[in-house]
Amino acid sequence: MPERPPASTPTTWLHPVPAALHHPILAGLILAIVTEAVRVGLNIDPGIDWVWVPMAIWLLAALSLLVGVARRLPTQNVVGVTVVGGMMGFALDLLDAHTGLPFGGRSFEDGAGAQWASVPLLMVPFRLTLLLLGRGVARLVLKRHRSLEYYGFWVLGLATLLTMYEWVLIESVASHLHWWRWIEFQGGTLAGAPLAYWMGTPVSTLLVLAFLTPWLLNKRPIPQPVDFHPLWVWTLLAGWLGVHQLSLGLSSGLGVHLLLTLIVVGAAWRGTRSERLQPIVPAESNDTAGATRRPRPVAADEPQ
């Protein structure tokens, strides 16, 4: 029996308009990050004249990820992701600002931009970016393991872990950027934040991702290209965080950050290696006892 030819990876997205907008928005994100790196390199104080730069970075990052999602999902799904993810994240910050739960007492400062009910509007694209990055990179890492019985739960768990990793890094630079400060509280601390923050953040992240995931699934899937876009945005924001860690003299933290970033990028790249179907090996003969046919592996470009 002849071998099955390898399956080709699709090169066309479902929706061409978002696909065309994707690269210009990504270019704007790169330009904003380079601008911030120049400001930090010149040691310019992040005052009111420069507060727009980090805001632009997170706005463009969220817009870029949403446009990336719009390439492969219907419009109603993209709207659902924006509304559900944005509203749930903002509601959690609003609850925390007035009750101290679930993250601990936190006071937002002017560096976070315009506020509504004591919560910066920047927190909406900020949280959306972290959620979409965590899930997008988790899917790349686990792409070759989609035959796992509980694949969806593995993606959910890894996405939560990756999102928490980003929160740890951001916490190290948030006070420097005058985004927020922690109010006096009782109990232990870790990395300058209350223990409630490190307990409430993963639980709330897992909760929001659970509500967000149905909107990120295509009910009528067709083969589409592998979506590396979350990995590019992850790498760009890792560079942005690394620049601030370097400016603050956090050399040990920067070293760990670079190492973990390389591990994540390497795992995502490895997860997409098995993109082609392997040939089917036929049984030696129909009358051979115990002869079996090797099952066809799932191609990475098949819909999920």
C-alpha positions as CSV (number, residue, x, y, z in Angstrom):
1,M,0.0,0.0,0.0
2,P,1.5,3.4,-0.9
3,E,2.2,5.8,1.9
4,R,-0.3,8.6,2.5
5,P,1.2,11.9,1.3
6,P,1.8,14.5,4.0
7,A,-1.0,17.0,4.6
8,S,-0.2,20.6,3.6
9,T,-0.8,23.3,6.1
10,P,-3.6,25.7,5.1
11,T,-2.4,29.2,4.3
12,T,-5.7,31.1,4.2
13,W,-7.6,32.5,7.1
14,L,-11.4,32.3,7.3
15,H,-11.8,36.1,7.4
16,P,-9.5,38.1,5.0
17,V,-10.2,41.6,6.4
18,P,-8.9,41.0,9.9
19,A,-6.0,39.1,8.3
20,A,-5.1,42.2,6.3
21,L,-5.4,44.5,9.4
22,H,-3.3,42.2,11.5
23,H,0.2,43.2,10.3
24,P,-0.3,47.0,10.5
25,I,-1.6,46.7,14.1
26,L,1.4,44.5,15.0
27,A,3.7,47.0,13.5
28,G,2.2,49.7,15.6
29,L,2.7,47.6,18.7
30,I,6.4,47.1,17.8
31,L,6.8,50.9,17.3
32,A,5.2,51.6,20.7
33,I,7.6,49.1,22.4
34,V,10.6,50.6,20.7
35,T,9.5,54.1,21.8
36,E,9.2,52.9,25.4
37,A,12.6,51.3,25.2
38,V,14.1,54.6,23.9
39,R,12.5,56.5,26.7
40,V,13.8,54.1,29.3
41,G,17.3,54.1,27.7
42,L,17.4,57.9,27.8
43,N,16.3,57.7,31.5
44,I,13.3,60.0,30.8
45,D,11.0,60.1,33.8
46,P,7.6,58.4,33.0
47,G,5.6,61.5,33.8
48,I,2.3,62.7,32.3
49,D,3.9,63.4,28.9
50,W,4.9,59.7,28.5
51,V,2.0,58.0,30.2
52,W,0.4,57.3,26.9
53,V,3.2,55.0,25.7
54,P,2.6,52.0,28.0
55,M,-1.2,52.6,27.6
56,A,-0.7,52.4,23.8
57,I,1.3,49.2,24.2
58,W,-1.4,47.4,26.0
59,L,-4.2,48.8,23.9
60,L,-2.4,47.7,20.7
61,A,-1.6,44.3,22.2
62,A,-5.2,43.7,23.1
63,L,-6.4,45.0,19.7
64,S,-3.8,42.9,17.9
65,L,-4.9,39.7,19.7
66,L,-8.6,40.4,19.1
67,V,-7.9,40.9,15.4
68,G,-5.9,37.7,15.4
69,V,-8.9,35.9,16.9
70,A,-11.2,37.6,14.3
71,R,-9.2,36.0,11.5
72,R,-10.5,32.5,12.4
73,L,-13.7,33.0,14.4
74,P,-17.1,34.6,13.6
75,T,-17.7,38.2,14.6
76,Q,-20.1,37.3,17.4
77,N,-17.4,35.2,19.0
78,V,-14.9,38.2,19.0
79,V,-17.6,40.4,20.5
80,G,-18.3,37.8,23.1
81,V,-14.6,37.5,24.0
82,T,-14.3,41.3,24.4
83,V,-17.5,41.8,26.4
84,V,-17.2,38.7,28.7
85,G,-13.4,39.0,29.3
86,G,-13.4,42.8,29.6
87,M,-16.5,43.0,31.9
88,M,-15.5,40.2,34.2
89,G,-12.0,41.5,34.6
90,F,-13.2,45.1,35.2
91,A,-15.8,43.8,37.7
92,L,-13.1,42.0,39.7
93,D,-10.9,45.1,39.8
94,L,-14.0,47.2,40.8
95,L,-14.8,44.8,43.6
96,D,-11.2,44.8,44.8
97,A,-11.0,48.6,44.7
98,H,-14.0,48.9,47.1
99,T,-13.7,45.8,49.3
100,G,-10.0,44.7,49.1
101,L,-11.1,41.3,47.7
102,P,-10.1,39.2,46.0
103,F,-6.6,40.7,45.4
104,G,-6.0,42.7,48.6
105,G,-6.1,46.4,49.2
106,R,-4.8,48.2,46.1
107,S,-4.9,51.9,45.1
108,F,-4.5,52.8,41.5
109,E,-2.3,55.8,40.6
110,D,-2.2,58.4,37.8
111,G,0.3,56.4,35.8
112,A,-2.5,53.9,34.9
113,G,-4.4,56.6,33.1
114,A,-8.1,57.6,33.2
115,Q,-10.2,55.9,35.8
116,W,-13.9,55.1,36.4
117,A,-15.1,54.3,39.9
118,S,-11.4,54.2,41.1
119,V,-10.4,51.6,38.4
120,P,-8.3,52.5,35.4
121,L,-9.9,51.9,32.1
122,L,-6.5,50.5,31.0
123,M,-7.3,47.4,33.1
124,V,-9.8,46.2,30.5
125,P,-7.3,45.7,27.6
126,F,-4.6,44.8,30.1
127,R,-6.5,41.8,31.4
128,L,-7.8,40.8,28.0
129,T,-4.2,40.7,26.7
130,L,-3.0,38.5,29.5
131,L,-5.9,36.1,29.1
132,L,-5.6,35.8,25.3
133,L,-1.8,35.5,25.5
134,G,-2.0,32.7,28.2
135,R,-4.5,30.7,26.3
136,G,-3.0,31.3,22.8
137,V,0.5,30.2,23.9
138,A,-0.9,27.3,25.9
139,R,-2.6,26.0,22.8
140,L,0.7,26.1,20.8
141,V,2.6,24.3,23.6
142,L,0.0,21.5,23.8
143,K,-0.8,21.4,20.1
144,R,0.9,18.0,19.5
145,H,-1.0,16.6,22.5
146,R,-4.5,17.2,21.4
147,S,-5.3,13.5,21.6
148,L,-5.1,13.7,25.4
149,E,-8.3,12.7,27.1
150,Y,-8.6,16.0,29.0
151,Y,-6.9,18.2,26.5
152,G,-9.2,21.2,27.2
153,F,-8.5,21.1,30.9
154,W,-4.7,20.9,30.3
155,V,-5.0,24.0,28.1
156,L,-7.0,25.8,30.8
157,G,-4.5,24.9,33.5
158,L,-1.4,25.8,31.5
159,A,-3.1,29.1,30.4
160,T,-3.7,30.0,34.0
161,L,-0.1,29.2,34.9
162,L,1.3,31.3,32.0
163,T,-1.0,34.2,32.9
164,M,0.2,34.1,36.5
165,Y,3.8,34.2,35.3
166,E,3.0,37.4,33.4
167,W,1.4,38.9,36.6
168,V,4.5,38.1,38.6
169,L,6.6,40.0,36.1
170,I,4.2,43.0,35.9
171,E,4.0,43.3,39.7
172,S,7.8,43.9,39.7
173,V,7.4,47.0,37.5
174,A,3.9,48.3,38.3
175,S,5.0,50.6,41.2
176,H,7.8,52.0,39.0
177,L,5.3,52.9,36.3
178,H,3.0,54.4,39.0
179,W,0.2,52.0,38.1
180,W,-0.8,50.9,41.6
181,R,0.4,50.6,45.1
182,W,-0.6,48.3,47.9
183,I,-2.5,49.8,50.9
184,E,-1.4,48.7,54.4
185,F,-2.8,45.3,55.1
186,Q,-2.5,42.5,57.7
187,G,-1.0,39.2,56.8
188,G,2.0,38.0,54.9
189,T,3.5,39.4,51.7
190,L,5.3,37.9,48.7
191,A,7.3,40.0,46.2
192,G,5.8,43.2,47.8
193,A,2.2,42.1,47.3
194,P,-0.2,40.6,49.9
195,L,-0.7,36.8,49.9
196,A,-4.4,37.4,49.0
197,Y,-3.2,38.7,45.6
198,W,-1.3,35.6,44.8
199,M,-4.2,33.4,45.8
200,G,-7.0,35.5,44.3
201,T,-5.3,36.1,40.9
202,P,-5.0,32.4,39.8
203,V,-8.5,31.6,41.0
204,S,-10.0,34.6,39.2
205,T,-7.9,33.9,36.1
206,L,-9.2,30.3,36.0
207,L,-12.8,31.5,36.5
208,V,-12.6,34.1,33.7
209,L,-10.9,31.7,31.3
210,A,-13.6,29.1,32.0
211,F,-16.3,31.6,30.9
212,L,-14.1,32.9,28.0
213,T,-13.2,29.5,26.4
214,P,-16.6,28.7,24.8
215,W,-16.4,32.0,22.9
216,L,-13.0,31.0,21.6
217,L,-14.2,27.8,20.0
218,N,-15.3,27.6,16.5
219,K,-18.6,25.7,16.3
220,R,-18.0,25.0,12.5
221,P,-14.2,24.5,12.3
222,I,-12.3,24.4,9.0
223,P,-8.6,23.9,8.5
224,Q,-6.7,27.2,9.0
225,P,-3.1,28.2,9.5
226,V,-1.3,27.7,12.8
227,D,-1.8,30.8,14.9
228,F,1.6,31.9,16.0
229,H,0.4,35.4,16.7
230,P,0.0,35.1,20.5
231,L,3.7,33.8,20.7
232,W,4.9,36.9,18.8
233,V,3.0,39.3,21.1
234,W,4.2,37.3,24.2
235,T,7.8,37.7,23.0
236,L,7.3,41.5,22.4
237,L,5.8,42.1,25.8
238,A,8.5,40.0,27.4
239,G,11.0,42.4,25.8
240,W,9.1,45.3,27.1
241,L,9.1,43.9,30.7
242,G,12.8,43.0,30.3
243,V,13.7,46.6,29.4
244,H,12.0,47.8,32.6
245,Q,13.7,45.1,34.8
246,L,17.0,46.2,33.3
247,S,16.3,49.8,34.1
248,L,15.4,49.0,37.7
249,G,18.6,46.9,38.2
250,L,16.7,43.6,38.7
251,S,19.5,41.6,37.1
252,S,18.6,38.3,38.8
253,G,14.9,38.7,37.9
254,L,15.9,39.6,34.4
255,G,18.0,36.5,34.0
256,V,15.2,34.2,35.3
257,H,12.7,36.1,33.0
258,L,14.8,35.5,29.9
259,L,15.4,31.9,30.7
260,L,11.6,31.2,31.3
261,T,10.8,33.1,28.1
262,L,13.1,31.0,26.1
263,I,11.6,27.9,27.6
264,V,8.1,29.0,26.7
265,V,9.1,29.9,23.2
266,G,10.9,26.7,22.7
267,A,8.0,24.6,24.1
268,A,5.6,26.4,21.8
269,W,7.8,25.8,18.8
270,R,8.2,22.2,19.7
271,G,4.5,21.8,20.1
272,T,3.9,22.8,16.5
273,R,6.6,20.6,15.0
274,S,4.3,17.6,14.2
275,E,2.4,19.5,11.5
276,R,2.2,16.7,9.0
277,L,0.5,13.4,8.9
278,Q,2.6,10.4,9.3
279,P,2.2,7.6,6.8
280,I,-0.1,4.7,7.7
281,V,1.8,1.5,8.2
282,P,-0.3,-1.4,6.9
283,A,-0.6,-4.8,8.7
284,E,1.8,-7.4,7.3
285,S,-1.1,-9.6,6.2
286,N,-4.8,-10.1,6.9
287,D,-4.2,-13.5,8.4
288,T,-1.3,-12.6,10.7
289,A,-2.4,-13.1,14.3
290,G,-2.5,-9.9,16.2
291,A,-1.7,-7.7,13.3
292,T,-3.0,-4.2,13.7
293,R,-2.9,-1.0,11.8
294,R,-1.2,2.1,13.3
295,P,-3.8,4.8,14.0
296,R,-3.5,8.0,12.0
297,P,-2.1,10.8,14.1
298,V,-4.1,14.0,14.3
299,A,-2.6,16.7,12.0
300,A,-1.9,19.9,13.8
301,D,-3.8,21.9,11.2
302,E,-7.0,20.0,11.7
303,P,-9.8,21.9,13.4
304,Q,-10.1,21.6,17.1
